[in-house]
Amino acid sequence: MLSICVEDVWFRYSGTKNYILEEFSFKKIDPGTIGILGTNGCGKSTFLKLIGGIHSPSLGKIRMNKKKLNERKKTERIIYVPENARLFLIGPTPKKDLNRIIQNQDQVDKLLDEHKFTHLANKKLYNLSEGQRRLVAIFNAFQIPSSLIILDEPTIGLDAKGRELLFYLFEQAKRQGKMVFVASNDPRIFPKLDELVIIRNGRLFQRGLPKDILYNLEESSELIPNQIPRLIRSLELQLERNLPRCLTVAELNLKLKNGRFQ
């Protein structure tokens, strides 16, 4: 089983005095999707690049399966999809990119058809929208044999269908025992995450289950969670009691209408 261990990591860019990350420690040994949240400039993308092996810590250590990243086996691949999808894709078309990963034409055609990518398959990458390029890059990334996938701001430019596919890929990756790191402040993605990590001023500020983190997040940081947790939290303060946190929106509205929170 994959394990990631970040041991008291500090990081600053060469030629600068200020550290982007300070005293950062993190350990993860079970599969699932981990969301990295924080305000702009807090160190989210830097953290992803460190665990992706793109940058090396100024101080401290990062280990993958108990080995330093530069000592890991060749079979222990790390897949990193940056915010700019063009840096991940090779081209010239989505189908050609997928062919490089899956060298079986029938399987490639089946995947493209199954996920309704056929209309994009043979288009030149430069003719795709930014959202389409991002979706292709993310989809292809999950087809590469790897236990660790890193996504930087994956929902930018994605429509509802694109997000549905992304969430499906999250679930599939977890079933396959993979670990997925996602940097995003998009509240639409929060319910699909297994864990949230909040970075504040370059330090690990909070970590836990989304349902535990989100209800108090607005009061303890500059981040604003989605509207339903905010509404429930405000009602709890008004009624001076804890409310059920496993309700659907419809159930919540019905209880509000009938006043049945006793």
Rosetta blueprint (number, residue, H / E / L):
1 M L
2 L L
3 S L
4 I E
5 C E
6 V E
7 E E
8 D E
9 V E
10 W E
11 F E
12 R L
13 Y L
14 S L
15 G L
16 T L
17 K L
18 N L
19 Y L
20 I L
21 L E
22 E E
23 E E
24 F E
25 S E
26 F E
27 K E
28 K E
29 I L
30 D L
31 P L
32 G E
33 T E
34 I E
35 G E
36 I E
37 L E
38 G L
39 T L
40 N L
41 G L
42 C L
43 G L
44 K H
45 S H
46 T H
47 F H
48 L H
49 K H
50 L H
51 I H
52 G L
53 G L
54 I L
55 H L
56 S L
57 P L
58 S L
59 L E
60 G E
61 K E
62 I E
63 R E
64 M E
65 N L
66 K L
67 K E
68 K E
69 L H
70 N H
71 E H
72 R L
73 K L
74 K L
75 T L
76 E L
77 R L
78 I E
79 I E
80 Y E
81 V E
82 P L
83 E L
84 N L
85 A H
86 R H
87 L H
88 F L
89 L L
90 I L
91 G L
92 P L
93 T L
94 P H
95 K H
96 K H
97 D H
98 L H
99 N H
100 R H
101 I H
102 I L
103 Q L
104 N L
105 Q H
106 D H
107 Q H
108 V H
109 D H
110 K H
111 L H
112 L H
113 D H
114 E H
115 H L
116 K L
117 F L
118 T L
119 H L
120 L L
121 A L
122 N L
123 K L
124 K L
125 L H
126 Y H
127 N H
128 L L
129 S L
130 E H
131 G H
132 Q H
133 R H
134 R H
135 L H
136 V H
137 A H
138 I H
139 F H
140 N H
141 A H
142 F L
143 Q L
144 I L
145 P L
146 S L
147 S L
148 L E
149 I E
150 I E
151 L E
152 D E
153 E L
154 P L
155 T L
156 I L
157 G L
158 L L
159 D L
160 A H
161 K H
162 G H
163 R H
164 E H
165 L H
166 L H
167 F H
168 Y H
169 L H
170 F H
171 E H
172 Q H
173 A H
174 K H
175 R H
176 Q L
177 G L
178 K L
179 M E
180 V E
181 F E
182 V E
183 A E
184 S L
185 N L
186 D L
187 P L
188 R L
189 I L
190 F H
191 P H
192 K H
193 L L
194 D L
195 E E
196 L E
197 V E
198 I E
199 I E
200 R E
201 N L
202 G L
203 R E
204 L E
205 F E
206 Q E
207 R E
208 G E
209 L L
210 P H
211 K H
212 D H
213 I H
214 L H
215 Y H
216 N H
217 L H
218 E H
219 E H
220 S H
221 S L
222 E L
223 L L
224 I L
225 P L
226 N L
227 Q H
228 I H
229 P H
230 R H
231 L H
232 I H
233 R H
234 S H
235 L H
236 E H
237 L H
238 Q H
239 L H
240 E L
241 R L
242 N L
243 L L
244 P L
245 R L
246 C L
247 L L
248 T L
249 V H
250 A H
251 E H
252 L H
253 N H
254 L H
255 K H
256 L H
257 K H
258 N H
259 G L
260 R L
261 F L
262 Q L
